[in-house]
Amino acid sequence: MVPLMSAHLFCFYFGILADDTPPVGLAAYAAAAIAKSPPIQTGIQGFMYDIRTAILPFMFIFNSDLILHNINNWPQGILIFLMACGGNFAFASATQGWFVGKNKIWEVPVFLFITYLLMRPDSFARIIGMPHEQRYYVYILGLLIFGGLFLVQKYRVKSEKI
């Protein structure tokens, strides 16, 4: 069952997002007029920048921890917030094609997997048979993979400069 607040935030968030993306995209059309650029192309480019933002309302529905539903202490809430930021950052890296350097094609699915681990730890924990109370240990796996990808890209960018 979806918490009522999650359903409301889902609708509200997409209502706000409509101002920046086609076909409504009033903000994108206004920006196109100011920049003297084609409105549809500007709207599509704006959507490409906002695609990472479009995942967040779905996370309200699929992970009610993000709205602090049944979260009773500050450390847990801060952990959820930080991991959601990391998951959003991984998703942005996957959709924009950059992290430390330009992504290789094989790195995009890894970024999407990291996003899944950091945004839906309960789902992955259920798949591997981990008890629901221990779902936050999945964050460690996500962060380790994220750190490994950081080191790989940092090494690659450093070797390309030489």
C-alpha positions as CSV (number, residue, x, y, z in Angstrom):
1,M,0.0,0.0,0.0
2,V,1.3,3.4,-0.9
3,P,1.3,6.0,1.9
4,L,-1.1,8.9,1.1
5,M,1.7,11.5,1.4
6,S,3.7,9.6,-1.3
7,A,0.7,9.7,-3.7
8,H,0.3,13.4,-3.1
9,L,4.0,14.2,-3.6
10,F,4.0,12.1,-6.8
11,C,1.3,14.2,-8.3
12,F,2.7,17.5,-7.0
13,Y,6.2,16.8,-8.2
14,F,5.1,15.9,-11.8
15,G,2.9,19.0,-11.8
16,I,6.0,21.2,-11.1
17,L,8.2,19.2,-13.5
18,A,5.7,19.9,-16.3
19,D,6.8,23.6,-16.5
20,D,10.3,22.6,-17.6
21,T,9.7,19.6,-20.0
22,P,7.8,19.1,-23.3
23,P,5.0,19.1,-24.4
24,V,3.9,21.8,-21.8
25,G,7.4,23.2,-21.1
26,L,6.5,26.8,-20.7
27,A,9.8,27.6,-18.9
28,A,11.7,25.9,-21.7
29,Y,9.8,27.8,-24.4
30,A,10.4,31.1,-22.5
31,A,14.1,30.2,-22.3
32,A,14.1,29.4,-26.0
33,A,12.7,32.8,-26.8
34,I,15.3,34.6,-24.7
35,A,18.2,32.5,-26.2
36,K,16.7,32.7,-29.8
37,S,16.9,28.9,-30.1
38,P,14.4,26.4,-31.4
39,P,11.7,25.8,-28.7
40,I,11.3,22.0,-29.2
41,Q,15.0,21.3,-29.2
42,T,15.4,23.5,-26.1
43,G,12.6,21.7,-24.4
44,I,14.1,18.3,-25.2
45,Q,17.5,19.4,-24.0
46,G,15.8,20.7,-20.8
47,F,14.2,17.3,-20.3
48,M,17.6,15.6,-20.8
49,Y,18.9,17.8,-17.9
50,D,15.8,17.0,-15.8
51,I,15.6,13.3,-16.5
52,R,17.3,12.6,-13.1
53,T,14.6,14.7,-11.5
54,A,11.9,12.6,-13.1
55,I,13.0,9.5,-11.1
56,L,12.4,11.0,-7.7
57,P,8.6,10.9,-7.7
58,F,8.8,7.2,-8.5
59,M,11.0,6.8,-5.5
60,F,8.4,8.4,-3.3
61,I,6.1,5.6,-4.3
62,F,8.5,2.7,-4.3
63,N,10.6,3.7,-1.3
64,S,8.5,5.4,1.4
65,D,11.6,5.7,3.6
66,L,12.4,8.8,1.5
67,I,9.4,10.7,2.9
68,L,10.4,9.4,6.3
69,H,7.3,7.2,6.6
70,N,7.8,5.1,9.8
71,I,11.3,6.6,10.4
72,N,11.7,7.4,14.0
73,N,15.2,8.7,14.5
74,W,17.5,11.4,13.1
75,P,20.5,9.2,12.1
76,Q,18.3,6.9,10.1
77,G,16.7,9.8,8.3
78,I,20.0,11.4,7.5
79,L,21.4,8.1,6.2
80,I,18.4,7.7,3.9
81,F,18.7,11.3,2.7
82,L,22.5,11.0,2.0
83,M,22.0,7.6,0.1
84,A,19.2,9.1,-1.9
85,C,21.4,12.0,-2.9
86,G,24.1,9.4,-3.9
87,G,21.6,7.4,-5.9
88,N,20.4,10.5,-7.7
89,F,24.0,11.4,-8.4
90,A,24.6,8.0,-9.9
91,F,21.5,8.3,-12.0
92,A,22.5,11.7,-13.2
93,S,25.9,10.2,-14.2
94,A,24.2,7.4,-16.1
95,T,21.9,9.7,-18.0
96,Q,24.3,12.6,-18.7
97,G,27.2,10.3,-19.7
98,W,29.8,11.8,-17.3
99,F,31.1,11.1,-13.9
100,V,34.8,11.9,-13.4
101,G,35.2,11.6,-17.1
102,K,33.1,10.5,-20.1
103,N,31.4,7.2,-19.3
104,K,32.2,4.1,-21.3
105,I,29.2,2.2,-22.5
106,W,29.6,-0.6,-19.9
107,E,29.6,1.9,-17.1
108,V,26.1,3.1,-17.7
109,P,24.4,-0.1,-16.5
110,V,26.7,-0.1,-13.5
111,F,25.6,3.4,-12.6
112,L,22.0,2.3,-13.0
113,F,22.6,-0.6,-10.7
114,I,24.2,1.7,-8.1
115,T,21.1,3.9,-8.4
116,Y,18.9,0.8,-7.7
117,L,21.0,-0.2,-4.7
118,L,21.0,3.3,-3.1
119,M,17.4,4.2,-3.9
120,R,15.7,0.8,-3.3
121,P,17.8,-1.1,-0.7
122,D,14.7,-3.0,0.5
123,S,14.0,-4.5,-2.9
124,F,17.6,-5.7,-3.4
125,A,17.7,-7.1,0.2
126,R,14.4,-9.0,-0.5
127,I,16.0,-10.5,-3.7
128,I,19.1,-11.8,-1.9
129,G,17.0,-13.0,1.1
130,M,18.2,-10.4,3.6
131,P,15.8,-9.5,6.5
132,H,14.0,-6.2,6.1
133,E,15.6,-4.8,9.2
134,Q,19.0,-5.2,7.7
135,R,18.2,-3.5,4.3
136,Y,20.5,-0.6,5.0
137,Y,23.5,-2.9,4.7
138,V,22.8,-2.8,0.9
139,Y,24.1,0.8,1.0
140,I,27.6,-0.5,1.7
141,L,27.5,-2.6,-1.5
142,G,26.3,0.4,-3.5
143,L,28.9,2.7,-2.1
144,L,31.7,0.2,-2.7
145,I,30.7,-0.2,-6.4
146,F,30.4,3.6,-6.7
147,G,33.8,4.1,-5.2
148,G,35.3,1.4,-7.5
149,L,33.8,3.2,-10.5
150,F,35.2,6.5,-9.2
151,L,38.7,5.0,-9.0
152,V,38.4,3.4,-12.5
153,Q,37.4,6.7,-14.1
154,K,39.9,8.7,-12.2
155,Y,42.7,6.4,-13.3
156,R,41.4,6.5,-16.9
157,V,41.2,10.3,-17.0
158,K,44.6,10.6,-15.4
159,S,46.2,8.2,-18.0
160,E,44.4,10.0,-20.9
161,K,46.1,13.3,-19.9
162,I,49.5,11.8,-20.1
